[in-house]
């Protein structure tokens, strides 16, 4: 589960055709952000339905974000029945990090 402003496209791509993994990304709408990801990205082949995208408008506040989360995520997770949950909360890199730090 990826819940920062950007679409969790790397993780989604890694598991897009793996029916053993459910990916859920709550992210800023692609209409107002640089990447044009769409809700129709749902997984491929036997993994169709295991990629869930919830785009929210820019400047979405806590109440609206929680409403979107509660409207979709609990039911999707219950239906999938995972053994483990992995969540990511705002760990995007910008490519500006210079090594060594």
URSULMO-V714892 format. One record per helix or strand of 3 or more residues. SS is the DSSP state (hx for helix, st for strand). FROM is the first residue (numbers start at 0). TO is the last residue. Records with the same first field share a line. If there is no record, write none. Layout:
BEGIN
SS: FROM-TO / FROM-TO
END
This chain:
BEGIN
hx: 8-13 / 44-46 / 61-79
st: 22-27 / 50-55
END
